[in-house]
Amino acid sequence: MAPGPVEELNPPQRTLLGPGPSDVDPRVLRAMSAPILGYLDPEFIKIMDGVAEMLREVFGTADAFTLPVSGTGSAGMEAALANLLEPGDVAMVVENGYFGLRLSEIASRHGAEVVTVPVEWGQTASPEAVEAELKKHPKVKLLAAVHAETSTGVLQPLKALAKLAHDHDALFLADTVTSLGGSPVDFDAIDIDFAYSATQKCLGSPPGMSPVAIGPRALEVIKNRKEKPRTWYLDLGLLLQYWAGGTRVYHHTAPMSMIYALRESLRLVLQEGLEVRFARHRKNGRALRAGLEALGLKLLVPEDRCTYQLTSVFIPDGIEDGPLRRRLLDEYHIEVGGGLGQFGGSMWRIGLMGESSTASNVLTLLSALETLLPESGFEVAGGAGVSAASQSLAAD
Ligand SMILES: *Cc1c(COP(=O)(O)O)cnc(C)c1O
């Protein structure tokens, strides 16, 4: 056979320990090679219903509408804001990191007046600060917050914020992109009105779908809009006619292979068991933290407000960000993330998400750092990181 214009596709096998995407189980990749069905094939509708059902379980909701929006996590974010807000509405956004900024940006592009609650990066928002802002702005229609802020590694408690939103007749929107599948989201118990996520963080699928959960109050708002949303592709009213109800109406061609992947990854999540999965993320995250600290590195976020699926660590003095991460990639095939926004160049972001959250990944990364850091001029006690992580793993 004549060679094609470029060589055969052959990407290297990496260990993905960045802020997402994370490693994908071979079962999920195999599911993607299943036959393509028509978008209204009864067999495909059954597959969609199974996905929606499993999503309800993972979000922690008995009867919210769930569906995966086509696109990555930002598509779910945009779908939420474009459907819940109308031009002139007031949206309040808790901004304690890069994805809070993105929420504000998208809300304002859809014509909302955005009020922000600025919080220092690395901190959580206090309910008191949010309440004070809500009192100042009586017409807030929606309060939005990021559950696991992937730019810092902070886990924002949501319960008090959801209650404040409802006490002020506002909807509560949660970004659960990095939390879903890695820590409890508890959609019903927290009384979230709308949550969106992504497949490539703690759910263990490739990037490409954004699962959303829509509670009854949010659904009312979507159904009773004065104007149609200014997005056709992400119009949730139309998407729900395809994803739910007795008669399914074509909207856009569902990306079948991505939905197969999501389905298989949700099966893996539920086979492992949510509680067991959360405990695994916690145990490996704690071991990583112990190992990094034993190497003399400083963490941005103390354990009492950290998310175990993403750890932000300051790059030690004298170490250059780019070259070290390049050596990790070239010599150890490990990807870790650089800093985002104000932390660009000063922070590494180490993800232990989904399939990537394993004890052996923690130990391999620490052992690689024990070799690379001294070679770049930062002395570490040999073996200290691996040893502290092993002890943490054994104790947990
Ligand atoms: C990754 C991420 C997003 C954006 O998701 P994409 O899949 O990159 O579009 C939004 N919010 C948080 C918290 C994230 O970590």
The ligand as an SDF file (V2000), in Angstrom:
LIG
                    3D

 15 15  0  0  0  0  0  0  0  0999 V2000
  -11.4360   21.8670   33.1380 C   0  0  0  0  0  0  0  0  0  0  0  0
  -12.4080   22.7540   33.8180 C   0  0  0  0  0  0  0  0  0  0  0  0
  -13.3810   23.4810   33.1180 C   0  0  0  0  0  0  0  0  0  0  0  0
  -13.4070   23.5720   31.6300 C   0  0  0  0  0  0  0  0  0  0  0  0
  -13.5560   22.3710   31.0310 O   0  0  0  0  0  0  0  0  0  0  0  0
  -13.0700   22.1050   29.5320 P   0  0  0  0  0  0  0  0  0  0  0  0
  -13.3690   20.6540   29.4330 O   0  0  0  0  0  0  0  0  0  0  0  0
  -11.6070   22.4280   29.4770 O   0  0  0  0  0  0  0  0  0  0  0  0
  -13.8780   22.9310   28.6410 O   0  0  0  0  0  0  0  0  0  0  0  0
  -14.2970   24.2080   33.8380 C   0  0  0  0  0  0  0  0  0  0  0  0
  -14.2680   24.2390   35.1830 N   0  0  0  0  0  0  0  0  0  0  0  0
  -13.3380   23.5700   35.8860 C   0  0  0  0  0  0  0  0  0  0  0  0
  -13.3580   23.6430   37.3640 C   0  0  0  0  0  0  0  0  0  0  0  0
  -12.3790   22.8120   35.2190 C   0  0  0  0  0  0  0  0  0  0  0  0
  -11.4590   22.1530   35.9160 O   0  0  0  0  0  0  0  0  0  0  0  0
  1  2  1  0
  2  3  1  0
  2 14  2  0
  3  4  1  0
  3 10  2  0
  4  5  1  0
  5  6  1  0
  6  7  2  0
  6  8  1  0
  6  9  1  0
 10 11  1  0
 11 12  2  0
 12 13  1  0
 12 14  1  0
 14 15  1  0
M  END
$$$$
